[in-house]
């Protein structure tokens, strides 16, 4: 979502989250972003809900989700907190 880009380029101020005026638009943008990071078997149509939990995990490439460092998993959690 562009709000994440705004926050990242604006100095990553945890006490100043982006203003999200249109929650529905943010949700749509967030789901599109999240979906793009998922392995192919976990991707869903954009008008569908989020994928169900998977307990029998197939061997896939999770590199886009499995990240550490300054741009790691914290950003997923942060964008959910803004929601």
MARBA-3410 file (N, C-alpha, C, O; in Angstrom, 1 decimal):
83
0.8,-1.2,0.0,0.0,0.0,0.0,0.9,1.3,0.0,2.0,1.3,0.6 ~ 0.4,2.3,-0.6,1.2,3.5,-0.7,1.5,4.1,0.7,2.5,4.8,0.9 ~ 0.6,3.8,1.6,0.8,4.3,3.0,2.1,3.7,3.6,2.8,4.4,4.3 ~ 2.5,2.5,3.2,3.7,1.9,3.7,4.9,2.6,3.1,5.9,2.9,3.7 ~ 4.8,2.9,1.8,5.9,3.6,1.1,6.0,5.0,1.7,7.2,5.4,1.9
4.9,5.7,2.0,5.0,7.0,2.6,5.7,6.9,4.0,6.5,7.8,4.3 ~ 5.3,5.9,4.7,5.9,5.8,6.1,7.4,5.5,6.0,8.2,6.0,6.8 ~ 7.8,4.6,5.1,9.2,4.2,4.9,10.0,5.4,4.5,11.1,5.6,5.0 ~ 9.5,6.2,3.5,10.3,7.3,3.0,10.2,8.5,3.9,11.0,9.4,3.8 ~ 9.3,8.5,4.9,9.1,9.6,5.8,9.9,9.5,7.1,9.6,10.2,8.0
10.8,8.5,7.2,11.6,8.4,8.4,11.2,7.3,9.3,11.8,7.2,10.4 ~ 10.2,6.5,9.0,9.8,5.4,9.8,9.4,5.8,11.2,9.9,5.2,12.2 ~ 8.6,6.8,11.4,8.2,7.3,12.7,7.1,6.5,13.2,5.9,6.6,12.8 ~ 7.4,5.7,14.2,6.3,4.8,14.8,5.2,5.5,15.5,4.1,5.0,15.6 ~ 5.5,6.7,16.0,4.5,7.5,16.6,3.7,8.4,15.7,2.8,9.1,16.1
3.9,8.3,14.4,3.2,9.0,13.4,2.8,8.1,12.2,3.4,8.1,11.2 ~ 1.7,7.3,12.5,1.2,6.5,11.4,0.6,7.3,10.3,0.2,8.4,10.5 ~ 0.5,6.7,9.1,-0.1,7.4,8.0,-1.6,7.6,8.2,-2.3,6.8,8.9 ~ -2.2,8.7,7.6,-3.6,8.9,7.7,-4.3,8.0,6.6,-4.0,8.1,5.5 ~ -5.2,7.2,7.1,-5.9,6.3,6.2,-7.3,6.7,6.2,-8.1,6.4,7.0
-7.7,7.6,5.2,-9.0,8.2,5.1,-10.0,7.2,4.6,-11.2,7.2,5.0 ~ -9.6,6.3,3.7,-10.6,5.4,3.1,-10.2,4.0,3.4,-9.3,3.4,2.8 ~ -10.8,3.4,4.5,-10.4,2.1,4.9,-10.6,1.0,3.9,-9.8,0.1,3.7 ~ -11.7,1.1,3.1,-12.0,0.1,2.1,-11.0,0.1,1.0,-10.5,-1.0,0.6 ~ -10.5,1.2,0.6,-9.5,1.3,-0.4,-8.1,0.8,0.1,-7.4,0.1,-0.6
-7.9,1.1,1.4,-6.6,0.6,2.0,-6.7,-0.9,2.1,-5.7,-1.6,1.8 ~ -7.8,-1.5,2.5,-7.9,-2.9,2.6,-7.7,-3.6,1.3,-7.0,-4.6,1.2 ~ -8.3,-3.0,0.2,-8.1,-3.5,-1.1,-6.6,-3.5,-1.5,-6.1,-4.5,-2.1 ~ -6.0,-2.4,-1.3,-4.6,-2.2,-1.6,-3.7,-3.2,-0.8,-2.8,-3.8,-1.3 ~ -4.0,-3.3,0.5,-3.3,-4.2,1.4,-3.4,-5.7,0.9,-2.4,-6.4,0.9
-4.7,-6.1,0.6,-4.9,-7.5,0.1,-4.1,-7.8,-1.2,-3.6,-8.9,-1.3 ~ -4.1,-6.8,-2.1,-3.4,-7.0,-3.3,-1.9,-7.1,-3.0,-1.2,-8.0,-3.6 ~ -1.3,-6.3,-2.1,0.1,-6.4,-1.8,0.4,-7.7,-1.1,1.4,-8.4,-1.5 ~ -0.4,-8.1,-0.1,-0.2,-9.4,0.6,-0.3,-10.6,-0.4,0.5,-11.5,-0.3 ~ -1.3,-10.5,-1.2,-1.4,-11.6,-2.2,-0.2,-11.7,-3.1,0.2,-12.9,-3.5
0.4,-10.6,-3.5,1.5,-10.6,-4.4,2.7,-11.3,-3.7,3.6,-11.7,-4.5 ~ 2.8,-11.3,-2.4,3.9,-11.9,-1.7,3.7,-13.4,-1.4,4.7,-14.1,-1.0 ~ 2.6,-13.9,-1.6,2.3,-15.3,-1.3,2.8,-16.2,-2.4,2.8,-15.9,-3.6 ~ 3.1,-17.5,-2.0,3.4,-18.5,-3.1,2.1,-18.7,-3.9,1.0,-18.4,-3.4 ~ 2.3,-19.2,-5.1,1.2,-19.4,-6.0,0.0,-20.1,-5.4,-1.2,-19.8,-5.7
0.3,-21.2,-4.6,-0.9,-22.0,-4.1,-1.7,-21.2,-3.0,-2.8,-21.6,-2.7 ~ -1.1,-20.1,-2.5,-1.8,-19.3,-1.5,-2.5,-18.1,-2.0,-3.2,-17.4,-1.3 ~ -2.3,-17.8,-3.3,-2.9,-16.6,-3.9,-4.4,-16.8,-4.1,-4.9,-17.9,-4.4 ~ -5.2,-15.7,-3.9,-6.6,-15.8,-4.0,-7.1,-14.7,-5.0,-6.3,-13.7,-5.2 ~ -8.2,-14.8,-5.6,-8.8,-13.7,-6.4,-8.9,-12.5,-5.5,-9.2,-12.6,-4.3
-8.7,-11.3,-6.0,-8.7,-10.1,-5.2,-10.1,-9.8,-4.6,-10.1,-9.1,-3.6 ~ -11.1,-10.4,-5.1,-12.5,-10.1,-4.5,-12.8,-11.2,-3.5,-13.9,-11.1,-2.9 ~ -11.9,-12.1,-3.2,-12.1,-13.2,-2.2,-11.5,-12.7,-0.9,-10.8,-11.8,-0.8 ~ -11.9,-13.5,0.1,-11.3,-13.2,1.4,-9.9,-13.8,1.5,-9.4,-14.4,0.5 ~ -9.2,-13.5,2.5,-7.8,-14.0,2.7,-7.8,-15.5,2.7,-8.8,-16.2,3.0
-6.7,-16.2,2.3,-6.6,-17.6,2.2,-6.8,-18.3,3.6,-6.5,-17.7,4.6 ~ -7.4,-19.5,3.6,-7.5,-20.2,4.8,-6.2,-20.7,5.3,-5.2,-20.7,4.5 ~ -6.1,-21.0,6.6,-4.9,-21.5,7.2,-4.5,-22.9,6.5,-5.4,-23.6,6.1 ~ -3.2,-23.1,6.3,-2.7,-24.3,5.7,-1.9,-25.0,6.7,-0.9,-24.5,7.2 ~ -2.3,-26.3,7.0,-1.6,-27.0,8.0,-0.7,-28.1,7.4,0.3,-28.5,8.0
-0.9,-28.4,6.1,0.0,-29.3,5.4,0.7,-28.5,4.3,0.2,-28.3,3.2 ~ 1.8,-27.9,4.7,2.4,-26.9,3.9,3.2,-27.5,2.8,4.1,-28.3,3.0 ~ 2.8,-27.2,1.5,3.6,-27.8,0.4,5.0,-27.1,0.3,5.2,-26.0,0.8 ~ 5.9,-27.8,-0.4,7.2,-27.2,-0.6,7.1,-26.1,-1.6,6.8,-26.4,-2.8 ~ 7.3,-24.9,-1.2,7.2,-23.8,-2.0,8.2,-22.7,-1.7,9.0,-22.9,-0.7
8.3,-21.7,-2.5,9.2,-20.6,-2.3,8.5,-19.5,-1.5,7.7,-18.8,-2.0 ~ 8.9,-19.4,-0.2,8.4,-18.4,0.7,9.3,-17.2,0.8,9.1,-16.4,1.7 ~ 10.3,-17.0,-0.1,11.3,-15.9,0.1,10.7,-14.5,0.1,11.3,-13.7,0.8 ~ 9.6,-14.3,-0.5,9.0,-12.9,-0.5,8.3,-12.6,0.9,8.2,-11.4,1.2 ~ 8.0,-13.6,1.6,7.4,-13.4,2.9,8.4,-13.6,4.0,8.3,-12.9,5.1
9.4,-14.4,3.9,10.4,-14.8,4.9,11.5,-13.7,4.8,12.5,-14.0,4.1 ~ 11.3,-12.6,5.4,12.4,-11.6,5.4,12.7,-11.1,6.8,11.9,-11.2,7.7 ~ 13.9,-10.7,6.9,14.4,-10.2,8.2,15.0,-8.8,7.9,15.1,-8.4,6.7 ~ 15.5,-8.1,8.9,16.1,-6.9,8.7,15.1,-5.7,8.8,14.0,-5.9,9.2 ~ 15.6,-4.5,8.3,14.7,-3.3,8.4,13.4,-3.4,7.6,12.5,-2.6,7.9
13.3,-4.3,6.6,12.1,-4.4,5.8,11.5,-5.7,6.0,11.0,-6.3,5.0 ~ 11.5,-6.3,7.2,11.0,-7.6,7.4,9.6,-7.8,7.8,8.7,-6.9,7.5 ~ 9.3,-8.8,8.5,7.9,-9.2,8.9,7.2,-8.1,9.7,6.0,-8.1,9.8 ~ 8.0,-7.3,10.4,7.4,-6.2,11.2,6.4,-5.4,10.3,5.4,-4.9,10.8 ~ 6.8,-5.2,9.1,6.0,-4.3,8.2,4.6,-4.9,8.0,3.6,-4.2,7.9
4.5,-6.2,7.9,3.2,-6.9,7.8,2.3,-6.5,9.0,1.2,-6.1,8.9 ~ 2.9,-6.7,10.2,2.2,-6.4,11.4,1.9,-4.9,11.6,0.8,-4.6,12.0 ~ 2.8,-4.1,11.2,2.5,-2.6,11.3,1.4,-2.2,10.4,0.5,-1.4,10.8 ~ 1.3,-2.7,9.2,0.3,-2.3,8.3,-1.1,-2.8,8.8,-2.1,-2.2,8.5 ~ -1.1,-4.0,9.5,-2.3,-4.4,10.1,-2.8,-3.5,11.2,-3.9,-3.3,11.4
-1.8,-3.1,12.0,-2.1,-2.2,13.1,-2.7,-0.9,12.6,-3.6,-0.3,13.3 ~ -2.3,-0.4,11.5,-2.8,0.9,10.9,-4.3,0.7,10.5,-5.1,1.6,10.6 ~ -4.6,-0.5,10.1,-6.0,-0.9,9.7,-6.9,-0.8,10.8,-8.1,-1.0,10.7
END
